[in-house]
Amino acid sequence: MKRYATAIFILALALALSCELKTTTTQVPSTGEVCLQVEPASADVFVDGKFAGRASEFRDKCLELQNGRHRIMLVKPGFETYEEELYVGSAKQSLKVKLVKADKGKKK
């Protein structure tokens, strides 16, 4: 009887060791959204130094960017350039900016 108990124990142990553990993983989105509200809406939008479009294009749809750090730059002649570095994650972000008119009397 002791042999049978030992054999059953070894069989159960072998069966337990051969079972696969199933794990579940949650897929994290690799992109995030940045919604822009810019005045004037005709300002050019640059992301990481590359032209992305006019600010007016991103009123109804957001910029879709890879997760990570990005530099957003808003440029409009006659206005001061706006720059901001932000981290894009899976949550939707909003960036609301009113560009400041350039001081014409300012000397460089």
C-alpha positions as CSV (number, residue, x, y, z in Angstrom):
1,M,0.0,0.0,0.0
2,K,2.9,2.3,0.8
3,R,4.2,1.7,-2.8
4,Y,0.9,2.8,-4.3
5,A,0.8,5.9,-2.2
6,T,4.4,6.8,-3.2
7,A,3.6,6.1,-6.9
8,I,0.4,8.2,-6.8
9,F,2.4,11.1,-5.1
10,I,5.1,10.9,-7.7
11,L,2.5,10.8,-10.5
12,A,0.6,13.8,-9.0
13,L,3.9,15.7,-8.6
14,A,4.9,15.0,-12.2
15,L,1.5,16.1,-13.4
16,A,1.6,19.3,-11.4
17,L,5.0,20.2,-12.7
18,S,4.0,19.6,-16.3
19,C,1.0,21.9,-16.1
20,E,1.4,25.3,-17.8
21,L,0.7,28.3,-15.8
22,K,-1.5,30.7,-17.7
23,T,-1.0,34.4,-17.2
24,T,-3.1,37.2,-18.5
25,T,-1.5,40.4,-19.7
26,T,-3.1,43.7,-20.4
27,Q,-2.1,45.3,-23.6
28,V,-1.1,49.0,-22.9
29,P,-1.8,51.2,-25.9
30,S,1.4,52.3,-27.6
31,T,0.0,55.7,-28.6
32,G,-1.8,58.5,-26.9
33,E,-3.8,61.6,-28.0
34,V,-3.0,65.3,-27.5
35,C,-5.9,67.6,-28.3
36,L,-5.0,71.2,-29.2
37,Q,-7.0,74.4,-28.7
38,V,-4.8,77.1,-30.1
39,E,-5.4,80.8,-30.8
40,P,-4.9,81.8,-33.5
41,A,-6.0,78.6,-35.1
42,S,-3.9,79.3,-38.2
43,A,-0.7,78.6,-36.2
44,D,1.6,75.8,-37.5
45,V,2.1,72.8,-35.3
46,F,5.4,71.0,-35.1
47,V,6.0,67.8,-33.2
48,D,9.6,66.9,-32.5
49,G,10.7,69.4,-35.1
50,K,8.5,68.0,-37.9
51,F,5.5,69.9,-39.3
52,A,2.3,68.2,-38.2
53,G,-0.3,70.6,-39.7
54,R,-2.3,73.7,-38.8
55,A,-3.8,74.1,-35.3
56,S,-7.2,74.3,-36.9
57,E,-6.8,70.7,-38.1
58,F,-6.7,69.4,-34.6
59,R,-9.8,71.0,-33.2
60,D,-12.1,68.0,-34.0
61,K,-9.4,65.4,-34.0
62,C,-6.4,65.0,-31.7
63,L,-2.8,64.4,-32.5
64,E,-2.0,60.7,-32.2
65,L,1.5,60.3,-30.9
66,Q,3.7,57.4,-29.8
67,N,4.0,57.1,-26.0
68,G,7.0,59.0,-24.7
69,R,8.4,62.5,-24.6
70,H,7.5,64.9,-27.4
71,R,8.3,68.6,-28.0
72,I,5.3,70.6,-29.3
73,M,6.0,73.9,-31.0
74,L,3.4,76.4,-32.2
75,V,4.6,79.0,-34.8
76,K,2.8,81.9,-36.3
77,P,4.4,85.0,-37.9
78,G,3.8,88.0,-35.7
79,F,3.5,85.9,-32.6
80,E,6.0,84.5,-30.1
81,T,6.8,80.9,-30.7
82,Y,5.3,78.5,-28.0
83,E,7.2,75.4,-27.1
84,E,6.4,72.7,-24.6
85,E,7.8,69.3,-23.9
86,L,5.2,66.8,-22.7
87,Y,5.0,63.1,-21.9
88,V,2.4,61.2,-23.9
89,G,0.8,58.2,-22.3
90,S,-2.4,56.3,-22.8
91,A,-4.6,59.0,-21.3
92,K,-5.9,61.8,-23.6
93,Q,-4.3,65.2,-22.9
94,S,-5.4,68.7,-23.8
95,L,-3.2,71.6,-24.6
96,K,-4.8,75.0,-24.6
97,V,-2.6,77.9,-25.8
98,K,-3.2,81.5,-26.7
99,L,-0.2,82.8,-28.6
100,V,1.2,86.1,-27.5
101,K,1.7,88.9,-30.2
102,A,5.4,89.6,-30.7
103,D,6.7,92.9,-29.4
104,K,7.7,94.7,-32.6
105,G,9.8,97.2,-30.6
106,K,11.9,94.5,-28.9
107,K,15.5,94.6,-30.0
108,K,17.6,91.4,-30.0
